[in-house]
Amino acid sequence: CATTKVLFEDAMSEMQRQDEKVRINKQREEDGLWALEDDDDDDDIDSDRRSGVALVTIDSLQSLGRDFDDALSDFIQHLRDSPSGPEIIRFLLFRLDFNGFHGLA
């Protein structure tokens, strides 16, 4: 899944960024300088991130959420318009129950 790949790559990038920040702080302390805080506004902190997550990833997830909502709305409307809609809904509920979905929720 492309979304999973993006999230994994972003997590790895964040880990590397945090490791680099630790390395820089150690070097600054060895040089007799103050270490950087998480909220310091300096060149080492990316301005295109929010809470450690790349804004492009947040935008992508929001877009996927909107696409899912649209697809779900279309699907529900299709079920309402279909003469066999109630039968399909009963089958889907059976499948969710059979798969243990309700026990997990």
C-alpha positions in Angstrom: 0.0 0.0 0.0 1.4 3.4 -1.0 0.2 5.0 2.2 1.9 2.5 4.4 5.1 3.0 2.4 4.9 6.8 2.8 4.2 6.5 6.6 7.1 4.1 7.0 9.5 6.3 5.0 8.4 9.3 7.1 8.9 7.5 10.3 12.4 6.4 9.2 13.2 10.0 8.2 12.0 11.3 11.6 14.2 8.8 13.4 17.2 9.9 11.3 16.3 13.5 12.0 16.1 12.8 15.8 19.4 10.9 15.7 21.1 13.8 13.9 19.7 16.2 16.5 21.1 14.1 19.3 24.5 14.0 17.5 24.5 17.8 17.0 23.6 18.4 20.7 26.4 16.1 21.8 28.8 18.0 19.6 27.6 21.4 20.8 28.0 20.3 24.4 31.5 19.1 23.7 32.2 22.4 22.1 31.0 24.2 25.3 27.8 25.4 23.7 24.2 25.0 24.8 22.2 22.1 23.4 19.2 22.8 21.3 15.7 22.3 22.7 12.8 20.7 20.8 11.1 24.0 20.4 14.2 26.0 19.4 13.6 27.7 16.0 16.8 27.0 14.2 18.0 25.7 10.8 18.1 22.0 12.1 14.3 21.9 12.5 12.3 21.5 9.4 9.6 24.2 9.0 7.5 21.7 6.9 6.7 19.5 9.8 4.0 19.5 12.5 4.5 17.3 15.6 7.3 15.4 13.9 5.2 14.5 10.9 5.9 15.9 7.5 3.1 18.2 6.3 3.0 16.4 3.0 2.2 13.2 4.9 -0.6 14.9 6.8 -2.0 16.4 3.6 -1.8 12.9 2.0 -3.7 11.3 4.9 -6.3 14.0 4.9 -6.8 13.5 1.1 -7.1 9.8 1.6 -9.7 10.4 4.3 -11.7 12.6 2.0 -11.5 10.1 -0.8 -12.6 7.3 1.6 -15.6 9.4 2.8 -16.6 10.1 -0.8 -16.3 6.4 -1.8 -18.3 5.3 1.3 -21.0 7.9 0.6 -21.2 6.7 -3.0 -21.4 3.1 -1.8 -24.2 3.8 0.7 -26.1 5.7 -2.0 -25.7 2.8 -4.4 -27.1 0.4 -1.7 -30.1 2.8 -1.1 -30.8 3.0 -4.8 -30.4 -0.8 -5.5 -33.5 -3.0 -5.2 -31.3 -5.7 -3.6 -29.8 -3.2 -1.1 -31.3 -4.7 2.0 -30.2 -8.1 1.1 -26.6 -6.9 0.4 -26.6 -5.1 3.7 -27.6 -8.3 5.6 -24.8 -10.2 3.8 -22.2 -7.5 4.7 -23.3 -7.5 8.3 -23.1 -11.3 8.4 -19.5 -11.1 7.0 -18.5 -8.5 9.5 -19.9 -10.6 12.3 -18.3 -13.8 10.9 -14.9 -12.1 10.7 -15.2 -11.0 14.4 -15.3 -7.4 13.5 -17.9 -6.5 16.2 -15.8 -8.2 18.9 -12.8 -6.1 17.9 -14.6 -2.8 17.9 
